[in-house]
Amino acid sequence: MVPKATPTEEQREDFTLESLNREVITKILGTVTYDQAFYFYEDMGKPTGDFAISLSDFCNKISTVVPKCMVFHIKRGDFENWIREVLGDTELAQRISKLKTSDKIWKKEVTLRDKLHSMVKDRVNELRDIWTNVLTWPELAST
């Protein structure tokens, strides 16, 4: 049996422990109903037909929808709003909102899509890692 990896002190500081527990992580990584799904658009009144019902699904769809969708939704704050309000992940929403101010990201739609995909994939992995290790942290043993 492989022992659980215990995060370093530096990694612990990066986690927002006061707001992350198994219940919150379950909600963030869980599946939502179709009326709460994220629906992708190229522009106003131009849906792509793609939608996402979970953060993992969202991550996969980012790789396949047309790059123009990324610019449309980033400018409007749609991704960060859905992730914050529907999934409950304020940390990822804040990270995504910073993409609006990064000039080098905006030079190519494909670059924006790749950066967003990487950001969401990293967050999914981070949350899964927290889920795995959260009960091994001594200060959380009583929760």
C-alpha positions as CSV (number, residue, x, y, z in Angstrom):
1,M,0.0,0.0,0.0
2,V,1.3,3.4,-1.0
3,P,1.4,5.9,1.9
4,K,-0.5,9.2,1.5
5,A,1.7,12.1,0.5
6,T,1.6,14.9,3.2
7,P,1.8,18.4,1.7
8,T,4.8,20.6,2.7
9,E,4.2,23.6,4.8
10,E,4.5,25.8,1.7
11,Q,1.8,23.8,-0.1
12,R,-0.5,24.1,3.0
13,E,-0.2,27.9,2.9
14,D,-1.5,27.9,-0.7
15,F,-4.7,26.0,0.3
16,T,-7.7,27.9,1.6
17,L,-8.3,25.4,4.4
18,E,-10.9,27.5,6.2
19,S,-13.2,27.2,3.2
20,L,-12.2,23.8,1.9
21,N,-13.5,20.6,3.4
22,R,-14.8,17.4,1.9
23,E,-18.3,18.8,1.5
24,V,-17.1,21.9,-0.3
25,I,-14.8,19.9,-2.5
26,T,-17.6,17.4,-3.3
27,K,-19.8,20.3,-4.5
28,I,-17.0,21.9,-6.6
29,L,-16.1,18.6,-8.3
30,G,-19.6,17.3,-8.5
31,T,-22.1,17.2,-11.3
32,V,-24.8,19.9,-11.7
33,T,-28.2,19.6,-13.3
34,Y,-28.7,20.6,-16.9
35,D,-30.4,23.9,-15.9
36,Q,-27.2,24.8,-14.0
37,A,-24.8,23.7,-16.7
38,F,-22.5,26.1,-18.4
39,Y,-23.5,26.6,-22.0
40,F,-20.9,27.8,-24.5
41,Y,-21.5,30.7,-26.9
42,E,-19.4,32.2,-29.7
43,D,-21.3,35.5,-29.4
44,M,-24.6,36.8,-28.3
45,G,-27.3,34.6,-29.7
46,K,-24.7,32.1,-31.2
47,P,-24.6,29.0,-29.0
48,T,-22.1,26.3,-29.9
49,G,-24.3,23.5,-28.7
50,D,-21.7,22.5,-26.1
51,F,-22.3,22.6,-22.4
52,A,-20.5,21.4,-19.2
53,I,-22.1,19.8,-16.1
54,S,-19.0,19.5,-13.9
55,L,-15.6,21.1,-13.5
56,S,-13.9,18.1,-15.1
57,D,-16.4,18.3,-18.0
58,F,-15.8,22.0,-18.3
59,C,-12.0,21.3,-18.5
60,N,-12.5,18.8,-21.3
61,K,-14.9,21.1,-23.3
62,I,-12.4,24.0,-23.1
63,S,-10.1,21.9,-25.3
64,T,-12.7,21.3,-27.9
65,V,-14.9,24.4,-28.3
66,V,-13.8,27.1,-30.7
67,P,-11.2,29.5,-29.2
68,K,-13.5,32.4,-30.0
69,C,-15.7,31.2,-27.1
70,M,-13.0,31.7,-24.6
71,V,-12.7,35.4,-25.5
72,F,-16.4,36.0,-25.4
73,H,-16.9,34.4,-22.0
74,I,-13.8,35.7,-20.4
75,K,-14.6,39.3,-21.3
76,R,-18.1,38.9,-19.8
77,G,-16.9,37.1,-16.7
78,D,-19.2,34.1,-17.5
79,F,-16.6,31.4,-16.5
80,E,-15.7,32.9,-13.2
81,N,-19.4,33.6,-12.4
82,W,-20.5,30.0,-13.1
83,I,-17.6,28.5,-11.2
84,R,-18.2,30.8,-8.2
85,E,-22.0,30.8,-8.1
86,V,-22.9,27.3,-9.3
87,L,-19.9,25.2,-8.3
88,G,-18.8,27.3,-5.3
89,D,-15.1,27.6,-6.1
90,T,-14.2,31.2,-5.3
91,E,-10.5,30.4,-5.6
92,L,-10.6,29.3,-9.2
93,A,-13.0,32.1,-10.0
94,Q,-10.5,34.6,-8.8
95,R,-7.7,32.9,-10.8
96,I,-9.8,33.1,-13.9
97,S,-10.7,36.7,-13.4
98,K,-7.0,37.6,-13.5
99,L,-6.8,36.4,-17.1
100,K,-8.7,39.6,-18.1
101,T,-5.7,41.7,-17.1
102,S,-3.0,39.6,-18.7
103,D,-2.1,41.3,-22.0
104,K,0.1,38.4,-23.3
105,I,-2.8,35.9,-22.9
106,W,-5.1,38.0,-25.2
107,K,-2.7,38.0,-28.2
108,K,-4.0,34.7,-29.5
109,E,-7.4,33.0,-28.8
110,V,-5.7,29.6,-28.7
111,T,-3.2,30.8,-26.1
112,L,-6.1,32.0,-23.9
113,R,-7.8,28.6,-24.4
114,D,-4.7,26.7,-23.5
115,K,-4.0,28.9,-20.4
116,L,-7.6,28.5,-19.2
117,H,-7.5,24.7,-19.8
118,S,-4.3,24.4,-17.8
119,M,-5.6,26.5,-15.0
120,V,-8.8,24.5,-14.6
121,K,-7.0,21.2,-15.0
122,D,-4.5,22.2,-12.3
123,R,-7.4,23.2,-10.0
124,V,-9.2,19.9,-10.5
125,N,-5.9,18.1,-9.6
126,E,-5.3,20.4,-6.7
127,L,-8.8,19.7,-5.3
128,R,-8.4,15.9,-5.7
129,D,-5.1,16.1,-3.9
130,I,-6.7,18.1,-1.0
131,W,-9.5,15.5,-0.9
132,T,-6.9,12.7,-0.6
133,N,-4.8,14.4,2.0
134,V,-7.1,16.6,4.0
135,L,-7.7,14.1,6.8
136,T,-4.0,13.5,7.3
137,W,-3.4,17.1,8.4
138,P,-3.3,17.1,12.2
139,E,-5.2,20.4,12.6
140,L,-8.1,19.0,10.6
141,A,-8.4,15.7,12.5
142,S,-11.3,17.0,14.6
143,T,-13.5,18.0,11.6
